[in-house]
């Protein structure tokens, strides 16, 4: 007979993922141990292994959870009825909001994906492609003259700005996430000349 899940299984699993992301981001994929993760999560090693058979499974689920939530957030935020420029700003803002309090999940994605076996990499890359395609299709609509070999570098340059924002951005500073969504959108579409000024958390032209 299959073992019945506890009522709080998903809550405990999410707490374990969060603690594991913290440990993996701090210690690195190689140095972090299941014992360290169990201590950080406040659970026994036996319980940790009940949820995940090993560190590789944890890394995969952290990345899959992070990207799946990003994909779902973009699906919910997308506004095809808006003007293309505003639609892009909304999607950029959704990415930045999804990254809020998820720095360590994001670090595990960047550093842990190369360590995954091929079939797990394929699943992760499939989600990444869905996310990227949503932006590339919109950018193609804004610049239909761009050939594919130019469109992809432009799209990935936008993600380059967003994916490394955790290195410098701090909530509560002069630039809010909403401000930066406008800045990043303007940089991609207009270049430096189109970037609005930010004064005390307010974007001005």
N, C-alpha and C positions, 0 to 999 in steps of 0.2 A: 504494500500500500504506500502511495506517495505521502511524504511527510507534509503535514498541513503547515502553511506559513503562519507565523504570529501576526496578530492584528497590526502591530507596529513595525513589520518587516521593512517596509519601504522607508519609513522615517529613520530607522537604524541604519539602513543601507546608505541613505543620503548623508547621514552624519559620518559614517565611515569614509565615504568618498571625499567629503570635505576635509577630514583630518588627514587622509592619505595624500590629498593634493598638497596640503601644507607641508607635510614631511618630504614628499618627493620634490617639491619646488625648492625646499631649503637644502636638502641633502644630495639631490641629484638622483637620476634614475638608477644608477649602479650602486650607490652607497646606502640608499634607504633600505631598511629591512622591514619585514613583516612584523617583527617584534616592536620596532620603533612606532610603526603605524598603529599597532594594537594599543600601545601605551598612550599615544596621542588621542586615540579615539575613546579611550577609557573602557576598552573591552578586552576580553581574554583572547589569546592567540587562537584558541579553539573556536570561539565565536567568529573571529575574523575569517578563519578558514571555512567556516560554515557558509559565509557569504561569498568568499572569493578563494579559489584554490591556490592562488599564487599572486605574486606582485605583477606579473604581466597582465593578468586578468583585471587587476585594479587599474593599472595604467590605461588599458583599453576602455574600461567603463567610464573612467574620468573623462577621457577625450570624447567618447561617444555621447555622454550625457551633456557635456559642454556644447558640442556642435549641434546636437539635436535640439537643444533649447534655443540656440541661436537661430537655427533654421525655422523653428516654430515661431519665434518672436518676429522674424522678418515676414513670415507669412501673415501674421496677425497685423503687423504695422503697415504693410504695403497698401498704398492708396492709388490704384490705377486711374482713378477719376481726377487726381490732382495734376497740375502742370508738371512736366517731366523734371524740371529743376527742383521743385518743391518735393516731389516724390523721392528724388535722390537724397535730399536733405533728411527726409523722414526716415529713410532706410539707414543712412549713416548714423542718425541719432539712435535708432533701434539697436544697431551694433554696439555703440558706446554704452547704452543703457544695459545691454546684456552683459557687457564686460564689467559692470559695476560689481565690486566685491567678488570678482571671479578671477583675480590676477593669477592665483596659483593654479586654477584649472587651465588658464590660458598658457602659463609657463609649461605645464605638463604636456599640453597639446604640442607646443613648439618643440620641446625637447624629447618627448616620449614617442611621438608618432614614428620616427625612424627605427625605434627598437621593436616595433610590433611585427608579428609574422605576416606574410603576404596577404592572407585572407582577411585579416583584421585591418591591415592598411587599405585594402580595397574598399572595405565598408566605410572607413573614415574618409577616404578620398571621394567616395560617392556623395557623402553629405557635403564635403567641402565644395565639390563641383556644383551642387544645387545652389549653395549660397553664392558662389562666385557668379554663376550664370544669371542669377536674378539681377546682379549689378551690371554685368556685361551687356545684357539685353537692353537695359535702360540706357546705358551709355551709348550703345549703338543707335538707339532712337534719337538721342541728342546729337550725335555726330554720325549720321548714316554714311558719310563719305570715308570714314576710317576703315581701312582694310583689317582683316582679322589679325594679321601679324602686328598691327599697331594697337588694336583694341585691347588685346590681352595684356600687354605691358601697362597700358593706362589703367585697366581694371586692377591689376595686381599692385600698381603703385598706390592706388587708393587704399587697398588693404594693408600695404606696407605702413602707411600712416596710422591706420587704425590698430593694427596688431601690435605695434610697439608703443602705443600710447601709455601703457602701464609703466613704462620706464621713467616717465617724467610727470604724468598728470596726477594731480592730487585734488580730490574733492574739497571744496571750501576755498579754493584759490580764486584769483581774479577771473579766470576763464572757466566757465561751467561746461558740462557735457553738451548742453544745447548750443552754447557759443562755439565749441569746437566742431560740432556738426556743421555749422554754417561756414566756419573757416575751412574745413577739409573739403566741403562741397565747392566752395569758391576757388580753392587752389586747383582742384581738378578741372573745373569748367572755365575759369578765367585767368588762372595764373596769379602771380603775386599782386598785380595791379587790382585784382578784384576782391582781395581779402578785406573784410570789414575790420574796423578798429574795435577793440574791446576795452571798455572802461568800467571798472568796478562791476564786472559781471554782466554788463549790457553791451550788446553788439550795436555799433553805430556805423553808418556809411559815411 
